[in-house]
Each structure stands twice: as structure tokens, then as C-alpha cells.
């Protein structure tokens, strides 16, 4: 049985601070599929066909990079094979027999969208391209991409190779946790001297030059996928990640999506203990404190807490309930579980709760 405690004073105070702000505006994004998420919490801020399965072109290389960084040594050198040197589509121009360090291949992959870099990484990390595809799919499952299948390291149109806007946003959220990935996708150029590369590199991602807050991530285009773009923008101490797939005006629409987020959402940060300010201080000792930091609509939220009624002694790290944050129309935005910090008899817990 659950005891529901609506924290009206928390909701009231928050709604007062947002009451004077504008109502959430609607937006139309000219893309087959699009999404914007809060890169810190994963909260969806905008969605259009976000879970629809579609081809994703070279945005595939975000997952290629993830696998390489998780499994490889960035200083290890790989020999460019004939298969790599002769691949179609966009390339860096690596020559058969060249030995290129993984770090440099990742710059070639993400800066120049090099399909030759993708093949070299797949062969170097996986041993064979086919084994690398298995590693990509294993990685995608591990990070929660439930509607994606990878059958190439570069994203050229092929059978059984697809994803969704939402899955790509989640993959990017995970990749942006890696400092090497962030450095690569967030910079405009790198000279060969910095890491003893074989050549200089310039980033083809125009968003880095058009929007000051932009800090990545990846372009993509094939006949089947159309023009695609995964972007990240630094805003209010977090990454706002946007994805547009099959989007003729991908630069414009991605920037518009970021502006929509800035106009309609703001940071909401609170500690779990703040929800218990009217309780006995011993109750604060029982509850494990943690921070909630999410983007929420500027037109207000409602917040409630649900606590369990324990039937036996509470042990450290036991589940105690959750905090639910909802929009003004009642849609749940975010849920945060509450856990115990110490052990306590269930009778004492019930006395403190009342």
C-alpha cells in the first residue's frame, strides 16, 4: 500500500516563480523525424516521430566512436586496408598501407565524416567489419537503444541498418560523457602537431560556426536517409541535444529547435531533502539526499511525492518511494526514486512520516 503525499507548498512556490512567464509555444520542424532532449536528465523537450525507425546515414558514426572509445586504445595505430582506402562516399583520403592512430581516425571520422576512417576503425577494433557490427549492436543495447540496428560503421544505405531520432539522442547523450569525444566533436579544427597526426583536420559541421552555444555533434546524408544532423548546444550547465532526420534545411531547423528550447524551458534544480523540510530532522537522516536537475516548461510544473508504507524494518538503500514532476496538464516529465540512507524500524519510519 502506498501513502501519497502531495507537496502543495513545493508546487505552489514553483508555480509562483513561473506564473509570469509565457505559455509554452508550439513549433513546427520540417523533418521526417526530430527530437530534443535534456542531455543531463534525458527528459524529452520536443518530439516529432521520435521513435519512428528510419535510416540515419553518417550519424551512425556516433555509435562507431562510442565502441572505439570503449574498446580501443586511442594511441594504437591501425593499418589502412584496401577496403578502407577504396570505400565510396565521403572520405579523409587515407592511403592503403598508412598507419594511423585511433585518435586520429576518430577525428577523421567525426570531422570529415570519413568512411575510410570508419572501415579502419571497424577492422582495427573488431578484427573484421562483421564482428564490429556485433559490437555496435551490443553497445546500442547496453545504452538503451531499443529501436536501432547497426550493419555498417559508416551509415551508407544498407539492409538492417536503421535507428530513430530518440535513440540517436540517447547515444549522443552517452557519447558526450566521454571527454575525448567531447573534444573531437566540439572543436572546429586541429593541427597535425597537437597529437602528432599525419595531417591537419577541419570540421565540416557548420553548426559550430553558426551558433555560439554549439558543441557538436555529427552530420549525415545518403539518398535513403536524406539530410540528417545531430547537434548539441551548451545551455544552463547542460547539453541540449537535438536530432533532425530527413530534414532538407537541417541547419536552420536544428537552430530553430534549440531556440524553441531556450524560449520554453528552464533549469529546475532541487535536492530531495528539500521535499522534506517540514518533517522531523531524523527523517532527513533516513532519506538519501540527491539532486534533481532537469529542464522543465516555463509555464509551470506540479510536483508530488509518493512514499511506501513499510511492513518490515527498513535497511540501507531500500526503496522508499518516488518524486514525480509533471507538466501543468498532468503529463509526467520526470520521476526520481527515493532510497534510505540508514536502517530504521518500520514503526519509527511511520511515526516520522506523520
SULDA-V974107 format. One record per helix or strand. SS is the DSSP state (hx for helix, st for strand). FROM is the first residue (numbers start at 1). TO is the last residue. If there is no record, write none. Layout:
SS_FROM_TO + SS_FROM_TO
//
This chain:
st_2_5 + hx_8_18 + st_33_38 + st_44_48 + st_54_54 + hx_57_71 + st_77_79 + hx_82_85 + st_99_101 + hx_102_111 + hx_115_126 + hx_129_142 + st_149_149 + st_162_163 + hx_165_175 + hx_179_185 + st_189_190 + st_201_202 + hx_207_210 + st_214_222 + st_226_234 + st_239_245 + hx_250_264 + st_265_271 + hx_272_276 + hx_281_286 + st_287_287 + st_291_297 + st_301_308 + st_314_314 + st_319_327 + st_332_340 + st_344_344 + hx_346_353
//
